[in-house]
Amino acid sequence: MGAPAPVEYRPVNMDAWRHYLRARLYRLLKQPERAIAELRAALGLDPSFARAAHALAYLLVGRGDLDRALPLLEQTAALRPRDAGVWYNLGFAHDHNKNPARAIDAFREAVHLSPRFDQAWYGLGRCHAALGQLDDAIKALEEAARLQPTKGHAWYELALVHHRRHESDRVRDIAEHLNRYDRHAARKLILDTQRTDLAHLVSDLRA
């Protein structure tokens, strides 16, 4: 067995870091365009600056510029392959770019690295549902709901999958659960599944 390879240290590019830190300040000041300009300058000085690439991608996703954000997120995932948050953001971007198959790959990596990452489980479940992979969707959404039992979004999506499978008892059970923790989500579920038999649960709620 040979000797371990020597660790290669990359010198810090202080000018790139100055642009990155100015970008963080502009984000705090709610000046995203100036933050984007600073992050682009940082990457111009250091193209392998993963934090700057991730921050720039995040801002681009926020303004809907997915065509520019996705390559940056792919680059960041290659530079920081153990960062579950990076993989989640990559999955989120692919999902919003109407590419659920690619999103599934990224969300799977996120939950592999961070098994308690409920939002990644939720994204994974939604994308499986979008592709008609209902068994996989249920498994992922059940995990998201288990991790955050009082938050309605995962339960709502889980109930919609059961509705597609004509499992009316499970839809009823989830509506009753939601009615204890998130009554507006329960109302939306009852309306979207046309379960008039459950309307009494939320009859006192206004639209």
N, C-alpha and C positions, 0 to 999 in steps of 0.2 A: 504494500500500500504506500503510495507516494506521499510526499509532504503536502500539506494543504496549500492551496494557492494563496499568494500574498493578497491582503486586502488593498484595493486600489482606492486611494482617497482623492476626491475631486476638490480642487481649491474653490473657495467660496467667491462668487462674483459679487462684490459689494455694490457695484453700480446697479446690477439687476435687483438686488435686495432693496435698495433705496426706492426703486420704482414700485416694487411689490408692496412695501410698507406705505408708500404714498397712496397706492390703490386701496389699501385697507382703510385709510383715513377717508378717502372719497366715498367709499361704500358706507361708512358710518355717517357721513354727511349727506347721504342719499343723492350722490352725484354719479350715477352709474357710467355715464359716457366718459367722464374723466377717469374713472377707475379702469374702464376698459382700455383707454389709451395708455395708461401707466402699465397695465399688465402686458399689453402688446410690446411696449418698450422693453420690459423686463425679459420677455421671451426673445426679443431681437438680440439682446445681449447674451442670453443663456437659453438656447432652445430646449435644453433638458431640465429646466427649472420646473419640477413637477407641481409645486404649490401654486406657482403662477399660472400654469396651464389649467389646473383644476379650478382655480378661482375665476379665470377668464371664461372657461366653459360654463360654469355656474351662472355667470351674469348673462352669457349669450342665450342659455336655455331660458332664463327669466324673461328675455324679450322675444322669445320664439325663434331665434336664429339657430335652428338645429343643424343646418348644413355646416355651419362653422363650428358649432359646439361639439358635434360627435367626433371629428378627428382629434380634437384636443382631449376629449375624455378617453378615447382609445389610447392615445399617447400616455396619458396619466396612468391608466391601468397597467400599461407595460412598464412604466417607471416605478409604480407603487403597487405591485401585485398583491400585497397582503393587506391593503386598505379596503375594508368592506364598504366604507362610505363612497369611495370612488366607483366601485362596481355598482352600487345602488344608483348613483347618479347616472352612470352609463345606461343602466336598465331603464331608468325613468325617461331618459332622452330617447332611447329606441322605442319605448312604448308610445311616447307622444309623437314620434315620427312614423307611427303606424307600422312598426316592425316588431310584432310581439315575439317572433321566434328568436330574434337577436336579443330582445329584452330578457327573455327567459334565461338565456345563457349567462347574462350579467347578473340577474337577480339570484340565480343558483349559486354563483360564486360568492355573492354577498352573504347569503345565509350559510354557506359552507364556512366562511371565515368568521361569521358572527351569528350563531344559531338563534340568538334572542332578538334579532333585528326584525321587529314585527312589521315595519313598513316594507321591508324587502320581501317578506313572506306574502304580504298583501299584494304587492306588485306582481309577484310570481303567480299568485292565484288568479288575478285578473287576466294576465296574459294567457295562461292556460285556458281560461274560460273563453277568451276571444278566439282561440283556435279550436274550440269545441272539445278540448281535452278535459272533460268534466271531472273524471276521477282525480286527476292530478290537481285540478283547480280546488276541489273540496279539501284535499289533504293540505294544500298550502294555506287556504283561507281558514281552515280550522286551527292551524298553528298560529296564524296571525291573531285570531280571535282568542285563543287560549292565552297568548302573551298579553293581550290588552282586552280583557273581558268586558270592560265597561265602556269601550269606544265602539260606536255604531257602524263605522264604515265597513269593517271586515265582516261583521255579522250580516249587514245588508247584502253585500256581494255574495256571501255564502248562501243566503236564502234565495237569491236569484238563480244560483246554479241548481239548487234543489228544486226550484220551481220549473226550470227547464227539464228536469228529470221526472217531473210530475210526482214529486214526493211531498204531498200536501201537508202531511203531519209534521215534517221537519220545518216547513215554512211557518206553520202555526207555532211551533215551539220557539223558533227564533223571533217571531213577532212578539210573542209574550215576553221573551227575555229582553228584547229591545225596549219594550214598553216600561220596563223597570229602570232602564239606564239612559235611554235616548229616545224619548217619545216621538220626536219629530222624524227620526230615522224610521221608527216603527210605522208612523203614518205614511211616509213615502213608500215603504215596502208594501204596505197594504194596498195603496193606490196602484203602484206599478205592477203588482201581481193580480190586481182586480179581485182581491180576497174580501168581498163584501161581508162574508161571514165573520170577519175579524174587525170590522169597522167599529164595533162597540168599544174596543180597547182605547180608541183615540177620539171618540165622538165629541169630547169636550175641547179638543184642540182646534184652533183656528188655522186657516191655510197659511 
